[in-house]
Every structure is written in C-alpha cells, then in structure tokens.
Amino acid sequence: MAIRDFCPNGCAWCRVFFLPQWQVLFFISICFPFAISQIRYSIPEEMTKGSIIGNVAQDLGLDLKRLRAGRARIVTGESTQYAELKTDKGILVVSERIDREQLCGDITPCSFSFEIILENPIELHQVTVEIIDVNDNSPAFEKNKISFEISESATPGSSFALESAYDADVELNSLQNYILTRNDYFVLKQQLNPDGSRYVEMVLDKALDREEHPHLSLKLIAVDGGNPQRSGSVNIDITVLDANDNAPVFNQTVYKASVMENAPKGTYITTVNATDADSGSNGHLIFSFSDLKEHSRDIFSIDENTGLVFVLGNIDFEKDKRFEIRVKATDRGGLTSTSKLVIEIMDVNDNAPVINIMSLSSPLSEDAPPGTTIAVINIKDSDSGRNGQVTCSIDRNLPFSIKSSLSNYYNLITDAFLDRETQSEYNITVTATDSGSPALSSSTTLLLKVSDVNDNAPVFDRNSYSTHVPENNAPGLSIYSVTARDLDWNQNSRVSYFLEDTYIGGAPISSCVSINSENGVLHAVRSFDYEQIKQLSFVVKAQDGGSPPLSSNVTMTIIIQDQNDNAPQVLYPVQSGASVVAEIVPRSADVGYLVTKVVAVDVDSGQNAWLSYKLQKATDRALFEVGLQNGEIRTVRQVTDKDAVKQRLTVVVEDNGQPSRSATVNVNVAVADSFPEVLSEFTDFTHDKEYNDNLTFYLVLALAVVSFLFIVSIIAILSVKCYRWRRERMYYKSGANLPVIPYYPPLYADVGGTGTLQHVYNYEVCRTTDSRKSDLKYVRPCSESIISLDTSGTQTLPHAQREKLTDADFDDQQKPPSADWRFTQNQRPGPSGAAATPEVAVGTRPWPNPPTEAEQLQALMAAANEVSEATNTLQPGTMGLSTRYSPQFTLQHVPDYRQNVYIPGSTATLTSNPQQPQQALPPPQASATQAEPPKAAQTPASKKKSTKKEKK
C-alpha cells in the first residue's frame, strides 16, 4: 500500500509499507535547489555485522553509477556509526553490534538516524533505522532475597509491597506478569503505573498464626511476554512477629515536584509525609525509595526519618525529562505503605547549537548562477522548547544567503553572480543562535574559493600605439613593445600577441614586421624604405589562453622617418652619350641673361630634399653663375668676342641632408650668334665621356672574368697538347702510318689597307676615378714572327699531288713567318671607320676620335667570346678544327701556330722561345707546310670584311 500526500508548499511525501517487520518511509522534497529525501528501515537488534539493512539504491531510485560518481557517504555526526553503505551494491549493512537497550533504554520506539550525502549535484537523503526489540533480557530483581517481619496480628487484606523486577526489553518482551508460589496466607495483587509498568503487592489472605508458622518462605517469579519466554525470581522470607496492627498511611497518593536541570547537589526538591496509628516503636516510620531505577539512584536521595527529597547527582534534561519514584514508609512492626513521587525536570539553556558541515562545494565557479547551493549545514541543539529553537545567519555584506530546508538543515546559496577578479575567495562565518535566555551561539567559518572563468578579454594599456622608425633600419630591429593585461587567472590570463592579416602595398604585413607572441615586442622583418612606404598601420591582436579564448585589438602605426639615402637626380639637361647638347648664348647677351636652368629632384623628403646648386668647374668662371636655390645659369658679365665659342660648365647639385649627397651635370654652352656656327664648332667637338662608378665596376669585372677564362683555356689547351704529344710519341714508336689530309690556310689580303687585320693586338686601358681622364694605348705586338706563309700565296697543290706527299717531305722545324703578315704602323686597331686616310699620314697623328665606351666594352667582350668558343670547340684529336679535317687529320699533322698567346686585359703576350727546339712532325710536302694562322679578335667593323674574305 502506498500513500502520497502533497503539502501546501509544494513538497510531496511518499510512504510505502512492506512486511510488518520491515517498514520503509520514503520522503522526497522538491522545494529546494537540491534533492532531499527521507527513508526509514526497521531491523531487529543484535544483528550480526554485515547483515543487510536495506537496498538504498533501489528504494531511492538511484543508479549505482550515481552512487559512485557522487561519492556517496554516510554522515553520522558524533554518534557511533552502526551502518555502512556499500556503493558497489547500493545496500546498507550493519557495521557494529546494535543493542537496543544500550542505545535507547526504555525509549520506544528506538531508532538512530544518519544522512547519505551525494555530490555533483548535492543530494541529501536522511535514513532512519528503527531497532526492533528482541527478547534477549530476562526479568531481574535487584535483590536476591526479600525479607518481611509481619505481626501475627496483621489483619487479612493487609498488603505488603514487593520489589518489582526490571526487564530491559520493551513492549511484549518486557515484564508482563508476576507469579507467587502457592501458600495458605498470601495472594498476589498486581497494579499498573501510569507509565505502563507493573508493580506487585502481597496481600494477606488469612491471619497469621505465629505459633503455627513462625516463618514462611515464598518465591516471586517475574515473567515477560517474549517468545521464548524468559523469567526471573526472588525469594521472600517472612518472619511472623508479634502484633502490629496499623500500617503507615501517606497523606498523598501522588507527590509532584520540579527541579531545574544542573541543580547543585543538596538542592531540596520536596517532602513526603506518612503517619502510623501505632505507638511506640510500631509507630516510628522509616522512609525509603522503592523500585528506584539504577541510573536514578545516584541522582536523588531521601531522608529516611523526615522524608525530605534532595538532589544527589547531576540532572540532565537532555537525558531524562521526568522521574517517577515509589516512596515507601515502613514502621517498626514491618507494616509498609507506598506513594508516588513525580519529579519534573525543567530545561536550562545549557547547550550551544552544534554546526555540522554536511557538504561544501569549493572552489565554486565564478559564473555560477544565483541560487547555487554552496553548502548543506546541519545544526543541532540538545535543549528543548525555546532553548532548542535555532536561527542561522551569515554576514549580510556577502553575496550569499542561508535558507532552511528541513528541520535543522540549512542551505548556503549564492544571491548574486560572483566575480573572481573582484574577490577570489570568501570567508563565510555561519552563526547559529538559540532562543534561550541568555542565548547561546556557535559559529564556524567556511573558506570558499572562487574558480576563474575566462570572462575578461586582454586590455591594452593604450587605445592605439604609434612609433617612429628611421628608414634603412637593420632587419630584426626591435621597434616597439605593446602590452596587454588580462584580469583572469592562470591559463586564462596568459596573453599571446598576433598580427591581424593586413596588406600594405599588396604584401602581407608579416613581410614587414613580426611580433613576439610572448612579450609583444615588434621587430622589423626587413629594411624600410621611406620612398616606398611612409607609414605602416596594422592591427595587433592580444588573445588569452582561455577556452574559448578572448581577444582584443589595438591599432599600431609605424611612421618611417626619412634618411638622406638618395642623391639628387638631374632631370635637365639630359645627359646623353649619343650626341652633344649645347645651350646657345648670343654674343649680345647682357648681364643676367638666362642661359638655361638645371632641374633636379631628390626623392627624399624634408630638408634631405632641399637642393642647392653650385658651379664646380667652368671654362670661364667669370662669365657664368648658378642660382643657389633655383639652379638658373645666368651670365655674370657682358659676352665679348674674346670669349670662346665652346664653354663647358660642371654644376654640382647638393642636398641638405646629413651627410649631404650630390650629383654633377655638365652643361655645354655655345657662345655664337648663328646655328651653323655652332654646328661647325661642335662637329668635331671632342667631349669627355662621363663614366659612372657602376660601369667601371662592370668593366673591371669583365676583365677579370675574361682573364680567368683565358687562363683556364690555356691550361686546357696545354693539357690536351701534352696528351696529344704523348700519343704521338706512342704512334712514332709503333711506326703507325695514318692517312694524312694536308691543311691549307686561306690567303689573307688587306683590301686598301683599311680592313681590320686578322691579328691580335694588346690594348692597355688606364682607368681613373675621373672618367674624362681615361686613356687607351695601343701596344705593338711583342713578336712579329707569328705565322709563316708563302708571300706569293700561290703555293697550293691540287688534291692529287697532296695524296702523294710523304712524311719525309715535311720540315723538322717550322718555317719563318712571311713578311706579309708583319704589322705595320698604319695597322693600328681602333673603332669602326678609324683607319688612316689619305689626308693623314699613317702613324703621324692621333686617332681622329677616341674609342667610345661601348666600343671598348664590345672589344673586350669579343675577346672573351673568342676564348670561350675556342675552349668549347676543343675536341680530342682535332684541336678544335673543322670537322672536314677529322677524323683522319690528327694533331701530329698540324703545325703549332700558337707561338704568341694574347691574354685579354693584360699587356703581356706569351711568346714561345725561338731558341728552344720544338718537336716537329714530318711534313708531307714542303709546299704544304703552310697553315692557316689563328684569327685575331675582330671588332664589329672588321667582321664584315673578314666575312667577305672568307667568301672569296
């Protein structure tokens, strides 16, 4: 049978009854933010350890996983723990021997309570275990023997109070009946006390006859109602005395008194009074307590002569709230009479409330919503009435409140959202005060720590940052340091710095600057150029290490400061090497005549771009001046006929930077009145070529490369030649005769004496820092004996005769060179069209025009190309000759024409020693010993002529 009721405040109870011996009370509350239920079990006492009390998990509807995850445990406070919770099975078992009499004494029903606490979320289940009495105690008398002295004159109907037996069991197992052994004089009369206990009197049924029976022995048996039944007995010895026919009589049947608990020893309680009609010794009464329980014997005392009742020991209201004591008056004749004394104990507020923390959730997340349960508190006060009424309170300045859930249970909950950044922990003092007078209180302090939640984004110490960086900085330069702080704690406050994706000039910001993610230091990734980028504006993001992370942004501006790293650039007059540009000044020009204006710009900014103009060099300094600020070239004086027609001015343009940079420009001025006059003067105007530093560097580099390639070629040729020579020696020794194809060099002729000769010349180039002072010097060949050729040029044999040539016809040594191939003084190399003319004697006047820079560079590159081609065309056994002479034509049939070797870029010529004997190969025929001489480096102008000669 199940009964479910709902209380007005929304709580529901459910009571379920099982077997008669087992009762379960199930109580569920939904009034509060955590689960609270109450369950009740009934078990017999004296159960063995490990005996099952009940299945808590099943009765409460809890899963075994929930018991383990919630760390279910039993809280008993200061009392003995008689039960144990098996979380793996969800059952309660007996952990200690349970003696109902020891636990509760006479109190019925007897039970003990404890709480089962679960966490996450907090659940509180109160369990009450009722102990069912077992008939394990027999009725017992305090004394083994009761003695009476009864006068024989005692009238029938006289009663004699007997000592009551005590049975520690309760209800049916307690004392139920008394039995007196059979006799002729006495019968047993049983009475009930208001508390349900029994007391017995022995009533005289027949007058005693001392003469017949002076002594009687009886036995009083006390029987309980248990199964099996238990009993106890006491012997009654009766001595028959002489007549005392009046028994004592109390003036009240029930005496009532009250006393405060904790009353000091000797405190007067009340007085009992009785009278006896007899006189003499039979009328003298003695007062005593009858049937006084064991624990009460040390609390009260009675004066046996006067009947005054006093306090003997400590009175504790929490243990006994009321005492009922039988008072007996006995005369000398043995007649007795009894009365009841009821003593009420008045409570005193002598117990302060006891605070027990059942559960505490610490640390608590700072984002816990209001109404979150922090702790469950149990408060007990052993006093009663107002002295036991307890109120619980905390400091009102804290964001917490305390509410009562069940009787003596309180919940500590949050009233508002917590902020760890404002306060990271709270000392909550819980005070419990009773309503006694004076009131007693107790307190305990709870330490609640607030755990951090990532609810604060990093905050920069500024709204924006700005710094200046000079251009041309070194890569890796530390530019600036940004700092952001996060009010959170631990990992949530660890700030990392990043650059937001931003593009500047089409390039990502990461190609310009980088940031240290740990300390926020900005570094330059590359060198900045003010002329390209004047300002960098990007966003720096600070992100914490929380989950999810929070971030904030700040704008960082880097202003590039200009440095004087650009020289001025002259826009006008335009400097061109192809033609000469001259400004015309009429001879009638007055003072201050504007000749021209030098226009220059500087890509720098500020004072680095302020330009000033100065006249550095002039043909006639007294004739012209340059405006310092505007670059205007004006006449200083009147132009006269004596002034030269050709005037050359060098103007220096200088900026205002530190250090300053400058540029120069040459201005050609013609002082003439007509254009033809200027044209005639400037036709043969020899102007110096301005060479810049870069071109000079490239020329020197080209010379070095050509020299290196030439040396490598010489080494390669010598190596191949040595290898060939060794093979020839082997062929000679073996007597091998290979087929020979004679070699006939073509005839060379200088048409008109103006073509470029097929010879190698040395050029000595002298370069200075001032390009206008450079010079080119022709060097005569070191040896005129270069190649040998028949002067007639007609000694060519037909093919049939060449086949008949034998090795014996070859000369052992090379013939002396022909005079036709000797260089004359008029065969000087030079630029295209620089050959001797009829008007000028050969070798008697300098070149009409010096070689231009392009022609000099072209001559050097041609020499390098020929050396490279000669090196690349070297093949084993052919020495780089045409394929029409291979493979039959070998090295042994080729005369050695490499007596003079020219090294480009050097004035030295490697000449073979004519005194040194040379290994000559046996020529096939004397007329066939002439070979084609090596070709000299050709100029672009001479390539056409050489091509025509080859065609002829």
Order of alpha helices (4+ residues) and beta strands (2+ residues): beta-beta-beta-beta-beta-alpha-alpha-beta-beta-beta-alpha-beta-beta-beta-beta-beta-beta-beta-beta-beta-beta-beta-beta-beta-beta-beta-beta-beta-beta-beta-beta-beta-beta-beta-beta-beta-beta-beta-beta-beta-beta-beta-beta-beta-beta-beta-beta-beta-beta-beta-beta-beta-beta-beta-beta-beta-beta-alpha-alpha-beta-beta-alpha-alpha-beta-beta-alpha
